[in-house]
Amino acid sequence: MVDAKITELVELTDPVAADVLAIVDDPSGTPVTKKVTLANVRDNIAVSELADGTQNNIISWDGTGAPVATTVSAIYTPATQVQEVYTGSGFNSSATSGGTWNDVGHELTAIPAATVAKYNYAKITMNVNIDLLSTGQVSSWTQARIKAQIKETGGSYADMAGWKYWQNQDGLTDTDNTKAGGTLVYYTELTAGMKSNGIQIQAWSGSWATKVSASVSNIQTIVELLV
């Protein structure tokens, strides 16, 4: 073959994996010119060598400048993402007499806008213990209730839905007690303001009794975001 510059060679416009390129092996040590197939170039260069050192990247390149790396997490949104599993006692409530509601609320962890913006709905699942006691008392009345509220960060809380109630009204005997597990699931569509500013959810319980006692105890409260 007559010596020619690379720029003078016939252009190949449809290369395949078996085609061969010239390559310099160990250029900063003992350089040796060798050949390499396109398939081996494709299979042996790590993503981290093409871009910014992060292997969990998808690389795009427009033919000019450096390749652009986009992290997988930035382009992939799970259909459901658990934000918090709360097992504390921050919204536990109790009452012993007087017929007045004792309502207790607890703010759960705020969720930033960068996370909320990827989703369309918020879901809270409240799992609680309900104790409504009337032992030793005739004509007693005990009640319990739970609810959840949501707000965009910096805004005001609004109910995700109304209170859910449990009641024990004993007018005949003095031995009726109610001990139960209660579960409440709320869904809320996220507004544009919530997506822009982030959200915070507040869990509530209330207890009410004319005699003996009523109480609500959190078991596990779960906050999720859904697409």
C-alpha positions as CSV (number, residue, x, y, z in Angstrom):
1,M,0.0,0.0,0.0
2,V,1.3,3.4,-0.9
3,D,2.1,5.6,2.1
4,A,-0.8,8.0,2.7
5,K,-2.1,10.3,5.4
6,I,-5.1,9.0,7.3
7,T,-7.1,12.0,6.0
8,E,-6.4,10.8,2.5
9,L,-7.8,7.3,3.0
10,V,-11.3,6.2,1.8
11,E,-13.9,7.0,4.5
12,L,-15.8,4.1,6.1
13,T,-19.3,5.3,7.0
14,D,-20.8,2.0,8.3
15,P,-18.2,0.4,10.6
16,V,-19.1,-2.8,12.4
17,A,-17.8,-4.5,15.5
18,A,-15.2,-6.6,13.7
19,D,-13.5,-3.6,12.0
20,V,-10.0,-2.6,13.2
21,L,-8.5,0.6,14.4
22,A,-4.9,1.6,15.1
23,I,-4.1,2.1,18.7
24,V,-1.1,3.0,20.8
25,D,-0.7,0.7,23.8
26,D,0.9,2.2,27.0
27,P,1.5,5.6,25.5
28,S,3.0,7.0,28.7
29,G,5.3,4.0,29.3
30,T,6.6,1.8,26.5
31,P,4.4,2.8,23.6
32,V,3.6,0.1,21.0
33,T,1.3,0.6,18.0
34,K,-1.3,-2.2,17.8
35,K,-4.7,-2.9,16.3
36,V,-8.0,-3.1,18.2
37,T,-11.5,-4.1,17.0
38,L,-14.4,-1.8,17.6
39,A,-16.0,-4.6,19.6
40,N,-13.1,-4.5,22.1
41,V,-13.2,-0.7,22.3
42,R,-16.9,-1.0,23.1
43,D,-16.6,-3.8,25.7
44,N,-13.4,-2.7,27.6
45,I,-13.9,1.0,28.2
46,A,-15.7,1.6,31.5
47,V,-18.4,4.3,31.8
48,S,-16.2,5.9,34.4
49,E,-13.4,6.4,31.8
50,L,-15.8,8.1,29.4
51,A,-17.1,10.8,31.7
52,D,-16.9,11.9,35.4
53,G,-15.8,8.8,37.3
54,T,-19.2,7.7,38.3
55,Q,-20.1,4.3,36.8
56,N,-23.9,4.6,37.5
57,N,-24.1,7.0,34.5
58,I,-25.7,7.0,31.1
59,I,-23.4,8.7,28.6
60,S,-24.6,11.0,25.8
61,W,-22.4,12.7,23.3
62,D,-23.3,15.0,20.4
63,G,-20.0,14.6,18.6
64,T,-18.4,17.7,20.0
65,G,-16.8,18.4,23.3
66,A,-16.7,16.0,26.2
67,P,-19.3,13.3,26.8
68,V,-22.1,14.2,29.2
69,A,-22.9,11.8,32.1
70,T,-26.4,11.6,33.6
71,T,-26.8,9.6,36.7
72,V,-29.3,6.8,36.6
73,S,-31.2,8.1,39.6
74,A,-31.7,11.5,37.9
75,I,-33.6,9.9,35.0
76,Y,-35.3,6.9,36.8
77,T,-38.2,7.4,39.2
78,P,-39.5,4.4,41.1
79,A,-43.3,4.0,40.9
80,T,-43.5,4.0,44.7
81,Q,-40.9,5.4,47.1
82,V,-41.2,5.0,50.9
83,Q,-40.1,8.3,52.6
84,E,-40.5,7.5,56.2
85,V,-41.5,4.7,58.6
86,Y,-42.4,6.3,61.9
87,T,-42.8,4.1,65.0
88,G,-42.6,6.9,67.6
89,S,-45.2,8.0,70.1
90,G,-45.4,11.7,69.0
91,F,-49.2,11.6,68.3
92,N,-50.3,9.1,70.9
93,S,-53.3,10.3,72.9
94,S,-55.4,9.4,75.9
95,A,-58.4,10.6,78.0
96,T,-59.9,9.4,81.3
97,S,-63.0,11.5,81.9
98,G,-64.7,14.8,81.3
99,G,-66.1,14.1,77.8
100,T,-63.5,16.4,76.1
101,W,-61.3,15.5,73.1
102,N,-57.6,15.2,73.7
103,D,-56.1,15.6,70.2
104,V,-52.4,15.2,69.7
105,G,-50.5,15.9,66.4
106,H,-47.0,15.1,65.3
107,E,-45.1,16.5,62.2
108,L,-43.4,13.8,60.2
109,T,-40.1,14.5,58.3
110,A,-40.4,17.1,55.6
111,I,-39.9,15.9,52.0
112,P,-37.9,18.3,49.8
113,A,-39.1,19.7,46.5
114,A,-36.4,17.8,44.5
115,T,-38.0,14.5,45.6
116,V,-41.6,15.6,45.5
117,A,-41.4,17.0,42.0
118,K,-41.0,13.5,40.5
119,Y,-44.3,12.3,41.9
120,N,-48.1,12.9,41.6
121,Y,-49.5,11.5,44.9
122,A,-48.7,11.2,48.6
123,K,-49.9,8.3,50.6
124,I,-49.9,7.8,54.4
125,T,-50.8,4.6,56.2
126,M,-51.5,4.9,59.9
127,N,-51.5,1.7,61.9
128,V,-52.5,2.2,65.6
129,N,-53.8,0.4,68.7
130,I,-57.2,1.5,70.0
131,D,-58.1,0.9,73.7
132,L,-61.7,1.9,74.7
133,L,-62.3,0.8,78.3
134,S,-65.5,0.7,80.4
135,T,-64.9,-2.0,83.0
136,G,-66.7,-1.2,86.2
137,Q,-68.8,1.5,84.7
138,V,-72.4,1.4,83.4
139,S,-73.4,4.1,80.9
140,S,-69.9,5.0,80.0
141,W,-68.9,6.3,76.5
142,T,-65.4,6.2,75.1
143,Q,-64.2,7.3,71.6
144,A,-61.0,7.4,69.6
145,R,-60.1,9.0,66.2
146,I,-57.2,9.5,63.8
147,K,-56.5,11.6,60.8
148,A,-53.6,13.1,58.7
149,Q,-52.9,16.5,57.3
150,I,-50.6,17.7,54.5
151,K,-49.1,21.1,53.5
152,E,-46.6,22.5,51.1
153,T,-43.5,23.7,52.9
154,G,-44.2,27.2,54.2
155,G,-48.0,26.8,53.8
156,S,-50.8,25.8,56.1
157,Y,-52.0,22.3,56.9
158,A,-55.2,20.9,55.4
159,D,-56.9,17.5,56.1
160,M,-56.0,14.7,53.7
161,A,-59.4,13.3,54.8
162,G,-61.7,13.7,57.8
163,W,-61.3,11.9,61.1
164,K,-61.9,8.2,61.3
165,Y,-63.7,7.2,64.6
166,W,-64.0,4.2,66.9
167,Q,-66.6,4.3,69.7
168,N,-67.7,2.1,72.7
169,Q,-71.0,3.2,74.3
170,D,-71.9,0.9,77.2
171,G,-75.4,1.3,78.6
172,L,-76.1,-2.2,79.8
173,T,-73.1,-3.8,81.5
174,D,-69.9,-2.8,83.2
175,T,-67.6,-5.2,81.4
176,D,-67.5,-4.0,77.8
177,N,-64.0,-3.1,76.6
178,T,-62.8,-2.5,73.1
179,K,-59.2,-3.2,72.1
180,A,-58.5,-3.1,68.4
181,G,-56.0,-2.4,65.8
182,G,-56.9,0.5,63.5
183,T,-55.6,1.2,60.1
184,L,-56.2,4.3,57.9
185,V,-54.8,4.9,54.4
186,Y,-55.0,8.4,52.8
187,Y,-54.1,9.5,49.3
188,T,-53.6,13.1,48.2
189,E,-52.8,14.4,44.8
190,L,-49.8,16.7,44.9
191,T,-50.4,20.3,43.8
192,A,-48.0,22.4,41.7
193,G,-47.1,24.3,44.9
194,M,-46.2,21.1,46.7
195,K,-44.0,19.9,43.9
196,S,-42.2,23.3,43.8
197,N,-41.8,23.8,47.6
198,G,-41.8,20.3,49.1
199,I,-44.3,18.8,51.6
200,Q,-44.8,17.9,55.2
201,I,-47.4,15.6,56.7
202,Q,-48.8,15.7,60.2
203,A,-50.4,12.6,61.9
204,W,-53.1,13.1,64.6
205,S,-55.0,11.0,67.1
206,G,-57.7,11.9,69.5
207,S,-59.2,10.3,72.7
208,W,-62.5,11.0,74.5
209,A,-64.1,9.5,77.6
210,T,-66.9,10.2,80.0
211,K,-65.7,7.4,82.4
212,V,-62.7,5.0,82.6
213,S,-60.3,5.7,79.7
214,A,-59.7,5.8,75.9
215,S,-56.3,5.8,74.2
216,V,-54.6,5.7,70.8
217,S,-51.1,4.4,70.3
218,N,-49.1,4.5,67.1
219,I,-47.7,1.2,65.9
220,Q,-46.3,2.2,62.5
221,T,-47.0,5.1,60.2
222,I,-45.7,5.0,56.7
223,V,-45.3,7.9,54.2
224,E,-44.9,7.1,50.5
225,L,-44.8,9.0,47.2
226,L,-46.4,7.6,44.0
227,V,-46.1,8.4,40.4
